[in-house]
Amino acid sequence: MLRALACQTVMVLGVLFLGTAVANTLNLPDLGDPARAVVSHRQERELGAAFMRHARRTLPIVHDPELESYIQRFGDRLVHASDDPKGHFHFFIIRSPIINAFSVPGAYVGINSALILDTRNEDELAAVLSHEIAHVTQHHIARMLARQKRLSLPAMGAMLTGILLSAAQPDAGGALLTTTSAAVAQNQLDYSRRYEEEADRVGIETLARAGFNPRAMPDFFERLQNWSRLNDAGAPPPFLQTHPVTSQRIAQSLNRASQYPNQPFQDDLAYELMRARLTVDMAENSHEVLRQFKIDLAYHQYRFHQAAEYGEGLARLQLGEFNRARRIAQTLVARHPDVLAYRVMEAEVAGAAGHYARALSLYHAALQRDPDSASLLELYSGELLDTHHPRTAARILIRLLRRDRHRARAYRMLARAAADTGDMMTLHRALARYYYLDDRVGEAMEQLHLVASLASKRNDHYMLARVTARIRQIKRRQAETPPLPN
């Protein structure tokens, strides 16, 4: 059932009207008249990257390689069907009981775990993400800044502050987002509705092109409206304040969806496996989760029997019941040898049970079948490090990071591998990147200066030039990017 939905996108509006005291705390150059100077793509990217660095440090982001890989693949499928098919988006999951999804400039999209678990099918999840992707591809924030003559780049930083607070502390964020006069809010709300309608329209087009049922969007909106009616005793959540779900909006999205061929809602195994894994990851009581999976299996309360078995196996792994978890994993692999998730679970069980050679063998065999799996590359590297194979781990981690530069944890693992092999240059470079992605810029700069010192001693002029340029780049970004709250 829908709970306190606070789907704050870049279009959360109250923050735009924070007092000048807030805006003045942002160390940014004013863009002048926004009607003539729209935020550039570079500024959008750098503000988004600053937001993401801070989010990694302040939000409870899910760091499960399997879940990370799923949501990125799923998001990429939608991006490839969007108005910006070559766009480089980064999708991430936040561990939270609040239903929430948001996007920020620079093509970063966050999805709370509760939203994923409360979607009824993959089409509904696609509907939410398509809407968020549309806010980014249509550059709604830059267009709003161009319209509002009083706004400048600092206002954009204030908006990101509000999104971050709302994602981390919904009550505090909601209070921040509503600090505005009623008259200004209503004027801006009317303008926001046009952006929301555009995101609906563009999102529905994306859904259809990606092969999902476009009706998932009006269906999801109708559920929101019903939720609001059933919970009208208290104040509406921030999403319903700034993103009003009206009968007219539902009718408009339904009319747009009806212009496309009606497709059946998808029952996707990967989606159900991901939800099972996320259910175990979110559980406060693993015994209770195990009990629920056993009930589902006993009373056939599932879409995929194997997904319920998978959930049971993960719950038993969480509880340390390694023998029973191993039997479930082996049974699933035998029945469905092409499903990578089952092979990963079998290897995870072996490693957790202390059967390290077996775990390494299983990861290696799985990687032969799926050499491009980011989750496998990371998990295998972790097992290699734990079993004192740092050189092999380093090679695999470098391969992974060439494909995905957002995995801060992989840089930390690479630093560990480099330390074990005595490769000081790689150690300092990897730590510099890890600290920077973790929003520890001072420590990142210390590591970069150590790289510069090593390069100078070795007369490595190419590396010295690269690291010097990187130091200058970070200093420039620090001067131009707004500080976000601690």
Residue, then its C-alpha position, 0 to 999 in steps of 0.5 A: m500500500l502506498r505510504a508517505l509518498a514524497c517524490q521530490t524531483v528537481m521541480v520541488l518549488g518551495v526551495l526556489f523561494l528561500g530567503t536571500a539569506v540562504a542564497n547568499t550562503l552559497n559561494l557561487p557567481d550570479l548568472g545575472d538575468p536568468a532570462r538571458a543566461v540559462v544554467s549551462h550543461r556543464q553547470e548542471r553536471e557539476l551541481g549534480a555531481a556535487f549533490m551525488r558526492h554529498a548524497r553518498r556521505t549522508l544518505p543510506i544508499v544501498h551498496d549491494p552489487e546485484l541491486e546496483s547493477y539491476i537498477q542501472r540496467f533497468g534505468d539504462r533501458l529507459v534512457h535508451a528509449s528517451d529523448d536523450p538515448k546517449g545520455h549517461f544517467h546514474f541510478f541508485i537506491i536509497r534504503s528508506p521506508i518512505i516512497n520516494a524518487f527524485s532526479v537532479p541536474g547532471a542525470y542522477v536519479g534516486i529511488n527509495s527502496a520502499l517505492i520499488l517494493d510497493t510497485r505492483n509490476e515492472d511497468e509501474l517502476a518504469a513509469v516513475l523512472s521515465h517521469e524522472i528521466a523526462h525532468v532531466t532530458q527536458h532541462h526543466i530546472a534550467r528552463m525555470l531559472a530562465r523564466q524566474k528573473r530573480l533566480s540564479l545559480p545559487a537558487m539551484g543550489a538551494m533547491l538541491t539542498g531541499i531535495l537532499l534534506s527531503a530525501a534524508q529527513p522527509d519532515a525536515g525537507g518538507a518544512l524547508l520546501t514550504t517556506t514560501s508565501a502562498a501567493v508566490a507558491q500558487n503562481q509557481l505551482d501553476y507553472s510546475r503543473r505544465y512541467e509535470e504534464e510535459a514529464d508525463r507526456v515525455g515519460i509515456e512516450t519513453l514507456a511505449r518505446a521501451g516496450f512497457n505498458p503506458r497505462a502504468m503511469p495513469d494507474f500509478f497516479e490513480r493509486l496516489q489519488n486514492w491514497s490521498r483520499l484515504n489519508d485526508a486527516g493529516a497534511p498531505p505529503p510534500f509530493l502531493q503539495t508540489h506535484p498535485v495528482t488531480s483527476q484531470r492529470i490522470a485523465q490526460s495521462l490516460n488519454r495519452a497512454s491510449q494513443y499507444p497499443n495496449q500491452p500486457f503488464q510485464d511479469d519479469l523474473a529479474y524484477e521479482l528477484m530484485r524485489a526479493r533481494l531488496t526485501v531481505d536487504m531491508a528486513e529488520n527481522s530476518h526470521e520474519v522475512l523467512r517466515q513470509f517467504k515460506i508462507d508464500l511458497a506454501y500457499h502459492q502467493y507468488r508470481f514466480h516460484q523460483a523468486a520466492e525460493y530465491g528469497e528464502g535462500l537469501a533469508r537463510l544466508q542472512l541468518g547463517e543457515f548456510n547448508r540450507a541456503r546452499r541447497i536452495a542455491q544449487t537447486l535453482v542453478a540446476r533448474h535454471p543455469d542461465v540465471l546469473a542471480y542464482r550462481v551469485m547466491e551460491a558463491e555468496v553462500a560458499g564465501a560466507a560459510g568459509h569455503y573460499a576456494r569453492a567461492l572463487s571457483l563459482y565466481h570464476a565460472a559465473l564470470q566466464r558465462d557473463p564477463d560483462s556483469a558489473s556485480l560479478l566483477e565487484l563480488y569476485s574482486g572482494e572474494l579475491l582480496d579476502t583470500h589474498h589474491p590482490r594482483t588478480a583483484a586489481r586487474i578485475l577492479i580496473r576492468l570494472l572501473r573502466r565501465d562504471r566510474h561511479r562505484a566509489r567502493a570499488y576504488r577503495m577496494l583497488a586501493r586495498a589491492a594496491a597496498d597489498t602489492g606495494d603499488m603506491m601510485t595506484l594506491h594514492r590515485a585510487l584513494a583520491r578518487y574514493y575520497y572525492l566521490d565520498d565528498r571528502v575533498g580535502e583528503a582527496m587533495e592530499q592523495l593527489h599531492l602524494v601522486a604528484s610527489l611520486a610522479s616528480k621523483r620518478n620523472d613521470h612528466y605525463m602523470l605529473a601533468r595529469v594530476t596537476a590538471r586534476i588538482r586545478q579542476i577540483k579547485r575550480r569546481q569547489a569555487e563554483t559549486p554550492p556547499l550542501p548541508n552536513 
